Amino acid sequence: DTIFWKSPTYKQLVSSTLGKEVCYQRIGCFTDDPPWSGVPGRLLTGLPDSPEHMNISFSLYTRETGNNSQVISAINSSTIQKSHFSSRRNTSFIIHGFGSTGRKGWVVEMCLQPTR
């Protein structure tokens, strides 16, 4: 069964009984088949939470922001429109580990390194 989740609360209530596939607008559908889950050694179980529940954000460092960053929300497009992001510039993404926030330590230090 395909389910379009309206709220994280609803998902939490029914995912244990229905959990075959979940779909989110803009990013598509996920099933609990491989490669999402069911792969030996992979720690992820069940279906992914909604983007609204995950509240994913990106820290944008540019020449204009210097040692500070601008927070870009994955679910609020106005944050990128109000930022110093430019698709005309080279952009690098630094992906930190599962247990990190990316807001301190080596991730920030790497962002502050001068580009070559």
Sequence and secondary structure as in RCSB ss.txt:
>XXXX:A:sequence
DTIFWKSPTYKQLVSSTLGKEVCYQRIGCFTDDPPWSGVPGRLLTGLPDSPEHMNISFSLYTRETGNNSQVISAI
NSSTIQKSHFSSRRNTSFIIHGFGSTGRKGWVVEMCLQPTR
>XXXX:A:secstr
 EEE S HHHHHHHHHHH SEEEETTTEEEESSTTTS  TT    S    HHHHT EEEE  TTTTTS EEEESS
 THHHHTSS  TTS        TT  SSSTHHHHHHTS   
